[in-house]
Amino acid sequence: RFPPKRSPNKMPSTSYAPPLSSVTETAQRAVAKARFSSYGRSAFGGPRLPLPIDFDTHAPEIALVTYQAFRVLTHTLQRHGTVPPVTATLVLLNSLVFLKPGGVLFGDVCLNPYAVLHLNQMERLVTSAFVHRDLFHLVGNMAGLVQDGSELESREGSSRFLKRAVWSLGLSQACLVFLSALERKIRGRGGANAVGNWFADAGKAFDANVLGLSGTSPGSNQGRRVVTTNPATLPFYTSGVVGFSGVNYALKVAACCGRPHDSCVMVFGLIPVPSRYSVWADLFVNTLISPSSGTFAAHFAGCCAGLLTVYVPKMFTRGMGMQGVGRRLGGDASASRLVRDAGARGSSRGTGGGSLGGSGGSFRGTGNRLGGNDTAIRPSNTSDSKKKGKQFSIVKMALAPFGALRRAASEGTPLLTHAVFAVGCVLCQQIMTRHLPNGLLSTNAVRSLPLVFEKAVSGRF
């Protein structure tokens, strides 16, 4: 008997959905191109913003945002006395766009990755940030801007904060487009579904071990694996995002990383989280409240942009491990060591009245290298000095990689922690989208709380 022949081109069967077909992708691209064309935006541009608030549907969210806005404004006025000028200008600009007569058409301003990358509609990177869906959306974003913007502007100054706000705006919107394009490549091209499959397996493990779901359906499907499809975080062709929340989260990362390392923030008043990572706790709570793909993608992209604005400047200012000679010898400790060594070798005293570094010492300053303006102390043996200087340069170059590794480790540890929190937030969004797509506040238990409170007040229990 011979073993059955296996077809070399036959792929093994899996429980995951097949990659996106070229026909489906072509159809989506054609629809997106027509939708965001000049004619399509006028005919199929979506609703005109802002929309009226549905108090019956969003009553818990409105109450929560109103309370948070009042608390933020009160705390800001108590701490700073007033809202700083750049922060107040950004709030005023968002409010003026919101109060524009006639509003704006959603299709004209929303941020869509396909429209930016393939139709070159770069203005969407800016216009989408200053448009909000309704008053509830505007109040929530402006409360976050006042809270973190006032802290940063008071700490850094108005001019530096303005530069940070501009960089945060550009990077948050660019990260949103980049992450959507990257997700499209991972999920639907050439069978590269490893990340999507990993998230699907993680979601099913959470369903089975935490939520108690068996993973099988009753009846005729008993024992058959149920295919779990994780929704895209930000669909490349069909998404449309508006709002200032991405910039808010970028500023929140900068504000949290600037606080003392030993400070903590209490999540739900029970769980202490270091201030440096409290932005992920805020993202986690907001994901539980509103796990929709566009909202989470904007917040997540803002966090990534904030990390770029915080850690990339550190890499440039600290260098790659080889510091300049002026920085090595310009400090007080290095200068003092050099003077002590010169005194031990019997170097002559300076005859002028200048002091080393302006500290009142008896040795004359050693030129630009040590901060003085007079002639440097010259050693008695010039050849020995050259040899030692050359040896010092060789040692410095040999030890430079170790210094770079030490700084990379000191900065890499918090970055690794940020990455762990980021993956946890993505998993939370995927699980919430499958089981509670409208968020925790949309559950019957939460929505019955106002009725329970009303009955308790009226004494009808």
N, C-alpha and C positions, 0 to 999 in steps of 0.2 A: 504494500500500500504506500502510496505517495501522499505527502501532505497537500492539502488544497493550495492552489496557486493564489497568490495575493496580487492584486492589481497595484502596480507601483504608484499610480496617480490617485488612488482612492484615499481620501482623508479619513482619519478615525472619527467616529461619531461622538459628538459632545452634547451636553445639555444646554449649551449657551446659544444665544441667538447668532445667526450668521452675520458676517460683516455687511455693512451697508452696500447694496448693489449699485453698480454704476448707473442703472436706469433710474433708481430712486434718487440718487444724488443729482443726476442731471435734471430731473423734474423739480427738485427742491431749488436748485440753482436758477432754473428758468423762472420759477414763481418769485423768488427773491429779487431777481433782476427786474421783473415787471413791477413788483410791489414798490421798489425804491427808485424807479425811474420818475421823471418829471410828471408824466401822466398818471402813473400808478399811485404816486403820493397824494395827488388831488382826488383820485377816484377811490383808492383803497388805503388811504393813509391812516385809518383807524379813528378813534374818537378825538375830540378836541379837548385839550387840557386847559385848566383843571376840571376835574369831575366833581359833582356834588357828593357830599359825604352821606353814606348810608348808615345812619345811627343805629338802626335795628340790627344790622349785620355786624358792625364793627364797634359795638358799644364797649366791650371790655378793653379793646386796644386803645380806643379814644380816651377812656378814663385813665389808663396806665400812662399814655404819652402826655396827657395834660398834667398829671401829677409830677412826672419826671421833669417836664419843662418848667413848671413853677419852682420845683426844688433847685434845679440848675441855676435859674435866674436869681433866686434868693441867695444861693451860696456864692455866686459870682459877684454880686453887688456887695455882699458882706466882706469878701476877701479882697477884691480889687477896687471897690468903690464905684466903678463904672465899667462898661464894656470897652476894651481897647479899640483904637480907631480902625485898624485893618479888619479886625473881626467884625466890628459893627458895619463896616462898608460891605463886607461879603454877605452879611445877613440882609442888609438893605437891598443889595443887588438881586439876591434870590427872591425877596419879597416883591420887588418891582416887576420882575418877570412873571411872578405868580399873579399879580394884579393887572397884567397887560389886558387892555380891552379886547374882547373877542377871543382871548386865549391863543394857544398855538396848537397846530396839528401834530398829533403824536408821530405820524410817519415822517414828518419833516425834521424832527429833532432827536428822535430816539437813537441810541447807540446800537448799531447792528454790525457785527464783525465782517460780514460779507460786504456790506455797503462801504465800509472803511477800506478794506484791503483790495477789493476787486472793482469797485466803482469810484474809488478815490474821493469819497465824500468825507474829507478830513475834518470839516467843520463840526461833524457830529461828536468829535472828541471833546469839544468845548460846550456846544449848545445843550447836549444831553444832561450835563451836570447841573445846569441852572434851571431846569424845568422839573416840576413835581406833579405827581398824579392828583393829589387833593390836599386839603388843608391839614389833614392828619399826617400826611407824608411830609409836608413842609415843616410843621411844628416839631416833629421828631428829629429831622435832620438839623434844623437850626438850633435846637437845644444841645445836640452833640457838638455843633460848631462853636457855640458860645462857651461850653464847658472846657473843651480842649484847646480851642483857639485862644481864649483869654489866658489860660495857663502858659501856653507857649509864647504868646506875644509879650506877656509880662516878664518872662524869663529871658527871652532872646532879643527883644526889641522889635519895633514895628518893621524896619527895613528887612531884617533877617527873616522875620516871620513871613513877610510878603513873598520873599524868594522861596521859602519852604512851601507855602501854599501853592505857588505856581508849579513847582516841581511835583508836589503831591497830586495836583490836578492832572498834569500830563502823564505821570507814571501810573497812576491808578487806572486811567482810561486805557493806556497802552497795555498794561498788564491784563485788563479785562479782555481786550481783543486777542492778545497773545494766548492766554489760557484757553479761550474758546477755540482758536485755531488748533492748538495743541491737543485739546480733547477730541476734536474732530479727527485728527490724524490717528490718535490712539484707538479710538472706538471703531472707526469705520473704514480703515484703509489696509488692504493687504493682509488681513487676518491678525493684525497686531492688537489683540484684545487682552493682553496679559493683565494690564492694570484694571480694565473693566471686569475681567473674570475674578481678579483678586477681591475687588470691592463686592462683587456678587456673592462670592464665598463667605466673606466677612459678614455681609448682611444676613445671609441664611444662617450662619452660626449664631449670630445675635438673636435672630428670630427663634431658633430652637432652644438655646440655652437661657436666654433672658426672658423672652416673651412667651415661651412655652408652646410655640407653633411647631408641629411635627414635620412640616415640609411636604406632606402628602394630602391629597384631596379626597373627600369621602366618596363612597359609591363605587362606580366602575373604575375610577382612577386610583383606587387604593393601592399603595405600594409604588406608584409611579412618581418619579421626581418632577417637581413643579419647576418650570423654567422661571427664574427670577431675572427680570430685566431692570437694570438700574437706569433711571432717567438721566439724560444728559444734564450736566450742571448749567451750561449755557449753550443752547442750540445755535449752531453757526449761522444757519440761514433764516431761522424763524424768530429769533429772539429780538427784543427791543427793550433797552434799559434807559431809565431817566432817574435823575436825583443826584444829590450831593453826598450821598452816604459813602461812596468810595473815597472821596477826599477826606471825609470825617474820620474814617478808619485809619487812613494814612497819618493824619495828625494825631490820632489817639495813640498809635504805636510810638510816635516821637515823644508824646507827653509821658507815656508810661515808662519808656526807657530812660527818660531824664530824671525820674524820681529816685530817691535813695534805694540802694539795692536791698536793704534790710526791711523796707516797708512792705506791708501786705494790704490786700483788699479783701474784704469779706464778701463772698458770693452767697446770695440768699441769706446773708447775715449769719452763716454757719461755717462755711468752708473758707479758710484763709488761702489766698493765692498771692504769690509775689507780684508786686506792682509791675515788674517788667513784663510779665506774661498775663496780666489781667485783661488785655485786649482780647485774648482768646476766650476767656470766660464770658466777656460781653458778647462775642460772636456766637458762642454756644447758646446763651440765653436767647438772643435774638433769633437764632435758628429754630429753637423750640417754639417760639412765638410765630415766626413767619418763615417756613422752610422753602418757599418758592424759589425756583432756580435763578431767576433774574436777581432777586434780592440777595440771595446768598452769594452769587457770583460777584456782584458789585462789592459786597463787604469783604469777601475773601481777596479779591484783587487789590482792594485798598490796604489790607494788611500786608500783602506782599510788597506793595509800593512803599509803605511805611518802613518796612525792614530795609529796603534799598536805600532810602533816604537817611537811615540811621547808621547802617554798617558800612556802606560803600565809602562815605567820607572818612570813616576811621581808618580804612585800609590805605587811603591816599595820604592822610596826615601822618600816620605812623610809619609809612614806608614799608619796605620789604625786609627790614632787619638790619640794614647798614645805615647808621645815622651819620649826619655830617659832623666834621671835626669841630665846627663852631658850637654845635649842640653838645658834643661830648665834653669840650673844655670850657664851655661858657657858663656852666652851672657853678654854684657856690662851692659845692663839695669837691668837684674836680679841680677848681682853681685853688682851693685850700690845700689839696693834696700836692699839687704841683709846686706851690710855694714852700710847703714843708720839705719836700724832696730837695728843692733848690737850696734851702737853708741848711739842710743836713750836709750837702756837698760843699758848703763853704762859699756859696755865691755871695757876691758883694751886695750891699744894701743900695737901694735907689737913693739918689741924691735929690730928687725933686719932691714936690709936695703932693703929687698925685697918689691916690691910694688904689689898691687892687679892688676893682669892681665898685669903687665908691664906698667901701665899707670901713674906711678909716685905718687900714693896716699900714705897716711900715714899708711894705714892698711896693715898688712902682708897678703900675698896670702893664700887662704884657700884650699891648696892641689890640687889634680887633678880635683876636682869638679869645682873650680873657676879658674883654669889655672896656679896656683902657684906651687911651689915645697916645701914650708916650712910647718910647722905645722899649722893646721887650727885653726881659732879662736874658742874657746870653750865657750859656754855660761855658765853662773854661775849656772844655775839650769838644771841639765842633765835630770831629769824626765819630766820637762815641755817641754824640747826640743823634747823628744821622743813622748810625747803626741801630740804635734803640728805636728811633722813629720808624725805620723800615721794618724791624721786628714787630713793632706794635701794629703796623698796617697789615702785615701778614696774619698775625693772630686775629685781628679784627675781621679780616675777610674769611678766615677759617671758621670763626665762631658766628658769623652772620646767619648761616642757615639755621643754627640752633635757636638764635633769637627770633627768627621768623617763625619757626615751629612753635616756640613758646607763646608768641602772640597769637598765632593761628589757633592754638589750643584754647587760649583764654577767650577768644572770640567765637571759636567753633562750638564750645559747650553750650552757650545760650542759643546759638543758631540751631543746634541739634534739638534742643528743648522746644524751640519755636516750631520746628518741623514736626515733632511728635504731636503737639497741640493742634497743628494744622490738619494732620491726617485724622485726628479724632473729630474735628469739626466737620470734615468732609463725610466721614462715616455717619455722624449724627444727621447731617442733611439728607443723605441717601435713605437712611432708615425712616426719618420723619416723612419724606416724600412718598414712601411706599405705604405707610400706615396712617399718618395724620397729615395729609397734604395741606390742610388749612391751619395747622398749628394747634398747640395745646389750648389756646383760648377759644377755639371753635368747638371744643367738646361740650357735651350736654351738661356735664358736672360744673364746668366753669360758667356756662351761660345761665345756669339756674341760680347762681349766686346772687345776682341783683334781686331776683324774685324772693329768695330766702331772706335777704336783708330787708326788703320792703315789708315782708310779713312779720319779721321780728320786730321792726320798728313800730308797726301798727298794732302789735300785740295779738295777732290772730293765730299764734301757735298755741 
